[in-house]
Amino acid sequence: MSDGGFGTYLIMGNEWARFDATKRSCELFAEHVMPVFQNQNARLRASERWARGHHDDLPARQAAAPRAARCVVGAPRDRTGVSTGVG
């Protein structure tokens, strides 16, 4: 039964290369090629696209984060202990 995926991929193995090189080739295939066909890395790719798209503004946001955290930590709190964001 298929759910619209790629199907089957057959790797033909010959004994032309050293065993450790053949094993590494299979490991690389399993780590980098199979996830693409199985759509296992969709979230990783989406995250990478987002980071590349925001590359220019990330350093400024990273530098501003400690200042923002200090403002929130030092801000007045309401009766439940939640920051009011003022201060």
C-alpha positions in Angstrom: 0.0 0.0 0.0 1.3 3.4 -0.9 0.5 6.8 0.6 1.8 8.7 -2.4 5.5 8.3 -1.4 8.4 7.5 -3.5 8.1 3.7 -3.2 11.2 1.5 -3.3 14.8 2.4 -4.0 17.2 -0.4 -4.8 20.9 0.0 -4.2 23.1 -2.4 -6.0 26.1 -3.4 -4.1 29.3 -4.6 -5.7 32.5 -5.5 -4.0 34.6 -2.9 -5.8 35.1 -0.6 -2.9 36.5 -1.3 0.6 33.8 -2.4 3.1 34.2 0.8 5.3 33.8 3.0 2.2 30.6 1.1 1.2 29.3 1.3 4.7 29.9 5.0 4.8 28.1 5.5 1.5 25.1 3.7 2.8 25.1 5.8 6.0 25.3 9.0 4.0 22.4 7.8 1.8 20.3 7.0 4.9 21.1 10.4 6.6 20.8 12.7 3.6 18.8 11.2 0.8 16.2 9.0 2.4 14.8 11.8 4.7 14.1 13.9 1.6 12.0 11.2 0.0 10.3 10.4 3.2 9.6 14.0 3.9 11.1 13.6 7.4 13.1 16.8 7.1 10.3 19.2 6.1 10.4 21.0 9.5 14.1 21.3 9.3 14.0 22.8 5.8 11.3 25.2 6.8 13.3 26.3 9.8 16.4 26.8 7.5 14.3 28.8 5.0 13.0 31.0 7.8 16.5 31.6 9.3 17.9 32.4 5.8 15.1 34.8 5.2 15.7 36.6 8.5 19.5 36.4 8.4 19.9 40.2 8.4 17.7 41.1 11.4 18.6 38.1 13.7 21.8 39.7 15.2 19.9 42.8 16.2 17.1 40.8 17.7 19.6 38.6 19.5 21.3 41.7 20.9 18.0 43.2 22.0 16.8 40.1 23.8 18.8 40.6 27.1 17.6 44.2 27.3 14.0 43.1 26.8 14.4 40.4 29.4 15.8 42.8 32.0 12.8 45.1 31.3 10.3 42.3 31.9 12.2 41.0 35.0 12.3 44.5 36.6 8.7 45.4 35.5 6.0 45.8 38.1 3.7 42.7 38.6 0.0 42.5 39.1 -1.5 40.7 42.1 -1.0 37.2 40.4 2.7 37.8 39.8 2.4 38.4 36.0 4.4 41.2 34.6 2.4 44.2 33.6 5.1 45.1 31.0 5.4 48.6 32.4 8.6 49.9 34.0 
